[in-house]
Amino acid sequence: MAREIVTGSIPVRTIIMHCFDPRAAGVAQAVADHFGDEVYPGELLLDATCKKMGSTATVFP
């Protein structure tokens, strides 16, 4: 039920990749470049006291 609610509210696209090989370090940027409308690495969003609230990134390694 929750998935239907979220999917109907916002566009959902999920790719999960697990790899500890250091050669895969550029994968997040490659995914963002491939889709074209994704943001990586993005910028940190801070509150008034400079505490991290989130990020503008849409791809998270």
Backbone torsions as a table, in degrees:
resi	resn	phi	psi	omega
1	MET	NA	-46.2	-178.1
2	ALA	-61.4	-39.2	180.0
3	ARG	-61.5	-40.8	179.4
4	GLU	-64.0	-39.1	179.3
5	ILE	-64.6	-48.5	-178.8
6	VAL	-66.2	-45.0	-178.9
7	THR	-61.3	-35.9	178.6
8	GLY	-75.5	-18.4	-176.4
9	SER	-93.2	-43.7	-177.6
10	ILE	-134.6	152.1	176.2
11	PRO	-67.7	130.4	-177.9
12	VAL	-119.2	125.6	176.2
13	ARG	-140.4	118.8	-175.1
14	THR	-124.9	128.7	171.9
15	ILE	-126.5	124.9	178.4
16	ILE	-115.3	128.2	-178.7
17	MET	-137.7	127.9	177.5
18	HIS	-114.8	121.6	177.3
19	CYS	-160.1	127.3	179.1
20	PHE	-99.7	6.5	179.0
21	ASP	-73.6	123.6	-178.3
22	PRO	-61.8	-18.2	177.5
23	ARG	-69.9	-14.7	-180.0
24	ALA	-89.0	8.3	-176.2
25	ALA	-58.4	-28.9	-177.7
26	GLY	-89.9	4.8	-175.4
27	VAL	-63.3	-43.0	-178.7
28	ALA	-59.6	-43.8	178.2
29	GLN	-66.3	-39.1	178.9
30	ALA	-63.5	-39.2	177.6
31	VAL	-64.7	-45.7	179.0
32	ALA	-60.5	-43.6	179.3
33	ASP	-65.7	-40.6	-178.1
34	HIS	-61.6	-46.8	-177.7
35	PHE	-78.7	-23.7	174.4
36	GLY	80.3	-32.3	-178.3
37	ASP	-106.7	14.7	179.2
38	GLU	-100.0	155.7	-177.6
39	VAL	-118.1	123.3	174.0
40	TYR	-151.8	131.5	6.1
41	PRO	-84.9	-14.9	179.4
42	GLY	82.7	-176.1	179.7
43	GLU	-124.1	148.7	176.9
44	LEU	-73.6	140.8	174.2
45	LEU	-103.9	124.3	-176.1
46	LEU	-115.9	148.8	175.4
47	ASP	-85.2	-174.2	-176.7
48	ALA	-62.6	-23.7	179.2
49	THR	-98.5	13.6	178.4
50	CYS	67.6	24.2	173.4
51	LYS	-88.2	140.8	-179.3
52	LYS	-64.1	126.4	177.8
53	MET	-106.9	-26.5	-176.8
54	GLY	171.3	-159.1	-176.6
55	SER	-149.1	154.4	175.2
56	THR	-85.0	-3.6	-179.8
57	ALA	-65.5	143.8	174.1
58	THR	-113.5	-6.7	175.6
59	VAL	-120.1	126.5	-178.6
60	PHE	-122.0	119.3	179.5
61	PRO	-73.8	NA	NA
